[in-house]
Structure formats: structure tokens, C-alpha cells
């Protein structure tokens, strides 16, 4: 019974059940901040009508919006959530007894400026000896940002990263329409969430990789990017100004392992820029100052 139930453990995975409040709806089993942002008549978590292919009648819409003078991302989590400024606190989760290989589903997304959506999956196990939760699996997936968009339904599969060989007892999924610097208008829509595959017990699946580093920073003219790739292929490098305007779009070939990429910036003015690297497994952004 446990094995057969593995695909259905995510609560309200197709977002078919919602609770109506005055002026807005919330997806059952998913915490969000609409109870707070609704005080300013702003709703970041909304009920979409007409689900993805193979889904039901509804889907989840998360959008970053301006609340008074602050941009607040749309966030949903399989637990409870609290908000202080633009900082979220989450707790809770749902029971799980398997070690899934992937989080799958259907999505649409589009970013504003240098922003991007992100999906986080945490699997943990209670350690009775130490009185704490131990992390079994922790995965942060950066959804591609501009110029990549997905404005029609498409399927996705995100591989989970295991740091421990134990079986978890609790899972939490968090989805945000923005990263650390929210930009109004960024959005992600989700439907048909599920876990797939199985990772054997006793396996810590993926080792930690070196952090992406841009150097020198501040730079005068050209800079270098130290980048670790999990396979051979291409990585897209986007350079934007602090307003999100795209300045450069570069495609570089990378090999499995450590790569040193040259970033030619002699034609740019002094100032602050955002350098974004987008590969097959996601996207990350770094700030660069030119002197």
C-alpha cells in the first residue's frame, strides 16, 4: 500500500480543491500569504481555471506583485507560511515513506527583468536521539528566466538531490514566483504535481559541486566565470543592468566538471550588472561591478 501511494502523497497535487474566502481562494493543503496581502487587495496565489492536459479543472497561479511599496512574490508551500517583509518562514509538511527520484508536473512561467521562479523540495527524517529533523534530500531548482519563457503548458521533471541514505518521514515543497530580488510581473503556473522513480536506500546521490564564482569582482574590463557543469553542453550567459535590461546574451560550450569562461565586458560602462547563467539543470545569478 505504501508503494502504490507514493505517487499520490503530495496534497492537492492537481489543485482541484480550494477554500473560498472573502475576495479570494486558497488551495487546500498549501500555505500562502494571501491572508496578509489581501489587506491591500492584492492576491499573489490565485485559482486558475482550465488545467493542463491530463489535469482537472483548475491549476495554481503564483505571481509577484507590488503590495504597497514592496514587491512580494507569490509563494505556496505544503505546510504553513508566515511573512515578515519579503522574508518567509515555513513549517510543517506531509508524510512520505519513499525516496522519489524526481518531482514532475506541468508548468507555465515567465520572469521579469533578471528575476526567475524557483522550486524547493525538502525531504527530512526525525532524529529522536538528537531531537531534530535531519535532511535526507534538499533540492533547489531555478526555473529559467528571460529570455526563456513557457507560456503554454509543458511537462517538467526535476531530479532530487540526496544528501543521506535514509528513508524520509516528512516532505515539503515550496514554490515561489521570484528569487531573492522579486520583480513585479514574474509568474509560475503549476498543475499535475507528482513524485516519480525511486532512489535506493543507503545512497547519497549527488556530491556537492563548487560554487559559481565571477572574478575579479569588481572588474576592470573582462572577467572570468568559474562554473561547474554536470554534463557536456551549452550554457547561456545573460548580462543585464540593474533595471533588468538585457545587455549581452552569450552562449558558451562547457564540459563536464570545472570550466573557466571568459566574459568580455570592455564595451560596457562602469556600474553594477547582473550576470545570469542558465543551463540544463537551472539558473543562477551573480552581481558584478565594473570599475
Order of alpha helices (4+ residues) and beta strands (2+ residues): alpha-beta-beta-alpha-beta-beta-beta-beta-beta-beta-beta-beta-beta-beta-beta-beta-beta-beta-beta-beta-beta-beta-beta-beta-beta
